[in-house]
Amino acid sequence: MPLTLRLGADDLTRCRFAISPLCQTHEALRMLRRPARHGYHRAWLRRMGRTLDGLDLSPLWLFVPRPGGYTPDFLAPPPDEPYPSIDGELARMRATEPALARAEMARSLACTPGLTESAQGRAALDDPAGAVRRLADVTELAWHALLAPDWPRHRAVLEADIAQRSRRAADGGLDDLLTGLHPAVDWAGHTLTLRAYADVPDAQLPDGRGVLLMPSVFVWPDVVSGFARPWQPTVIYPAHGMGRLHTTPAPRPPEALARLLGHQRAAVLTGLTAPASTTELARRHGLAPSTVSAHLTALREAGLLDSRRQGYYVLYARTALGDALADGN
């Protein structure tokens, strides 16, 4: 059955976005449990092959069941600020109350027959505080091995998604934002429905906690939600532009535009199909950040780009005039 979240007036005023490096780490781990769904991330997986061979993730695998199971929410709780650091999130994870950790671990183990009675399962439930410490330590190793080297690029994609959707909300309102999250998400009559769920109870939100919206690079092709107390209800959806993260080469601009602006500057303009930061554009085009910054300044002064600060970055997006030039119109 679908999962439904009925939002009152207070909930609608408390809808917010966030980016969580900890949640992204666990989404990457869950993707590794879905071998048939690697899709856009095959290049990343090939690059991570040797790293995975030398990384012992067995304590985490105990609580990352195959699709359909439950992963404890304390492993990656919804962030309480828009742009938390990985150190802050790991500290929050390590501070999990043992009773809460035990309840969530018991629920997760019960998803796999025999796992609760296994030696590893009994050890975790007998010493939940120790289990939290071990799981946090392994998660920190997974972060540094799997995500940290690429995090600036990942974060740029996630921030660009938030900027694009925020602009959509500004243009079309909250209805337009929520209906465009994912093909499996419906929004009507103050009810947000995730159609991909089975055997999930209907959810009410009577206390005005709102909904946290988090773009993800690794959740594709699904959209997932967590709403068990004490965490804020959360919807994690695939980010715009994630398909180009590892595989898309630098764009080739139209010849006429390259003659007008110069090849590099035209390529920067043409490649801005979604908002991006100077760092992301420098990596994408193989240019020095100072060179990209000079191109962006010139394009912005010509009225072809807008810029806005998002967290630690300034994101650049084409104006209507920039779109017309890039599209050859």
N, C-alpha and C positions, 0 to 999 in steps of 0.2 A: 504494500500500500504506500501511497506517497506520504511524504512528511510535510506537514503544514504548520506554518507559523502565523498566527493571527495577531496583527500589530495594531495596537491602539494609538491614539493621538500622541501620547508621551513617547511611545516606541519610535514613531516616525520622526520625531524631533531629535532622537538620539541615535539615528543611523550614522555610522562613521566608517572610515577606511583605516587600515593599518598594514604595515609590512613587518613580518616577523622572521628573522633569520632562523630561529629555533623551529618554527612551524615549517619553514621551507626545508630544513634538514630532515624532518620526519616525513614530509611529503616525498622527498627523494628516496628515503628508505622504503616507504610503502610502494613507490614505483618499482623498486627492485623486486618486489614480490609479485609483480604483474608482468611476467616475461612476454606475454603476447601483446602488451600495450605500450611498448617503449616508444614507438612512433618517432616523434620529432627528436628524441634524445639518444638515438643510436650512436651518433658521433661522440657525444659526451660519455656514453657507456664504454665505447671502445677505448677512449682515452683514460677512463677510470679503471680499466680491467686489472692492471697490475696493482693498483692501489687497493682494490677490493680484495685481491688475493692475500694481501698482507695485513688485512684489517679484521680483527676478531669482533664481530658484532653479535655474537650469540646471546649475550644478556638482553639485547634489544629485540632480537628476533623472537624471543619468548613472548613478547607482548605486541608484536606486529603480526597478527594473524593474517591468513589469506583473505582476499576480498570477501566482505560479508561479516567479518569478525569485528570485535571492538578493540581499539587501541586506547589505553588509559589517557584521559584528557590531561593529566598532570605532566605527561611527557612533553607536551607542547601546548600549554594553556593559552587562550586568546590573550594577546598583549593588552596591557592597561594604558599604553601610550601609543601614539601613531608610529614612531620610528625607534623602537627599543634596540639596544645593543645586544649582541650575543652574550656578552658577559653578564649583563643585567638579567637577561632571560634565564641563563643557567643558574644564577644565584636564586632567582625566584623558584625555579624547579627544585633546587636543593632544599628550599625552605618548606616544601610540601608537608602538610601534617600527616604523620604516619597512618592515622586512622583513615583519612581520605585516600591515601595511596593504596592501603590494603584493600579497601572496598573496590577501587577501580581495577586493581590488578586481579582480584578474584573474579570480577565480571569478565575481564579479558581472557583469563585462563579457561573459564568455563566455555568459551567459544570453540575450543579444540578438545575433543574427547580424550580423557586420560591425562591432560596436561596439569590439572589441579593436583592430581595425586603423584605427579612425577617428582623426582628429587629436587629439580630446579624450582618447580612451582611451590613445593612445600617450603623450601628455603626462603623464597621471596615473601611468602605470606607469614612465616614465623618471625621474620625480621624486616618489616616494611621500611624502617628508617635506613637500614643498611642497603636494602634494594634500591631505594631512591638515590643514595650516594653512588652506587655502582652504575646505575642507569644514566645518571648525569655525567659521570666520568666518560662512559662509552659514547654518549651523545656528543660530548665535547670533542672527542677524537674523530667522530664521524663528521662533525662540522668542519674541522681543520682539513680533513682529508678530501671530502667530497665537494664542499661548497665554498670555503673561504677563498681558494685561488680565483674563483670566477665570480665572487660576490659583487664586485662593482658593476659587472655587466648584468647580472641577475637583478640587482637592485634598480638599475636604470630602467630595465624593462618593466618592473613592477611599478615604479614611480610614474613612468610614462602611461601605463594603464590607468592609474588613479587620476592623473591629470586629464586624460581623455574622457573618462567617465564623469569626472567632476564637471567638465565643460558640457557634457551631454545633459547632466542634471541641471546646470545653469540654463541651458537652452530649452529643454523640454520638461523639466520638473522631475520630481522623485519617481513618478509613474514611468517616465521614459527610462530612467536609470535602472529600475528594478526589472522591467520587462526585457531589458537588453543584456542581463547578466550572463545567460546561458540558455541554450535551446531547451534544457530540461527544467528551467525555472519559469513558473507562471506567477503573475501578480494581478489579482482582481479582488475587489471587495475587501480591501485591507488584509488579504490573506496571501502570503508568500508560500508557494507550493513547489517542492522539489520532487519531480515525478520519478526519479531514478531509485527511490528507496523502497525496501520491502520489509515487512514485519517491524515497522517503526511506529510507536504510538503517536497519535495526534498531539501536537504541542500547543500549549497556550502561553501567552506572554502577558499576564495581567498586571505586572509590576512596573512596566515602563522602562525596562532595561535596554530596550532598543536592540538593534542587530549590528554586529560587526561584519564588514565586508572585507575580505582579504584576497587579493589576486595571488595566483601561484603559478610558478613555471612548471611544476611537476604533477599537478593534480589532473591534467588532461588525460583522457577525454571526459572525465567525470566532473561533477560538482558535489561537494560534500558539506555536511553541516554537523556542528556539535552544539548542544544546548543544555547538557546536564548541569545542574547547580553544583558548585557556586559560580560556574563560568558564564560569561555573557554569551547569548546565542550568536553563532558565527556561521557565515556562509563563505566557503573557500571555492573559488571559481578559476578557470584558466585565464591567464593574463593575455591581453592583446600583444602580439608581437613575439610570443614565446617561441613560435615555430622558426623564427629567424635568428634565434639566439646563438646557435652553434653552426648553422649550415648555410646561411645566406651570404654570398659574396658581396663586395661593395658594388652598388648599382652603377650601371653605365648610363650616363645622361644622354639625352638627345643631342645630336651633333650641332644643331642650330643653337641650342642653349649653351653648350660647351664653348662655341665660338663667341657668344655674347658675354658670358661670365668668366670663362676659363674653366678647364676641365675639372679641377679639384672643387672649385666653388659650386659649379653646376652639379657635381656628384653629391655634395653635401645637401644641397637643396632637394635634389631628386630623391635622395635616400630618406628624407624626413617624412615618411608615410605615417609615423606616429611620433609623439614628442620624445625627445632624447636629450641626454646631457652631453657636454663637451667630451667627457671621458669616454662614453659609449661611442660617440661618433669618431673619436680618434682611433679607437680599437677597430671599429668597423671598416674604416677607410685606410688604415695603416699609416696615419699621419701623426705628427707631433701635436699634443694638445694645444700648444701655442699657435700652431698653424690653423688648426680647426677654430680656435677662438677668434682669430683674425677674420676668417671667412664668415663666421656667424655674426660678428659685429657688422661687417659690411652688408650682409644680407638683411640684418635687422634694420640698419639705417636706411636701406632702400625700400623698406616696407614689405619685405617678402617673408619675414619671420616675426613672431612674437616670442617673448621669454617670460617665464614665471618661476619663482622659487618654490621648490617642493622638497621639504626636509633639508638635507645637506647639499642638494644639487640645484642648479638652474637648468630647467628643461626648455628646449626650443621646439617650436611648432610652426608650421607654415601658416601664413595668412591666406585669405581667399585669393589675393593676387599671386602669392607664392604657389598655391595649388594650380592656378591657371597657367603659370609659366611652366611648372614641372610637368603638367599634363599636355603641354603643347597647344593650349587653347589661347 
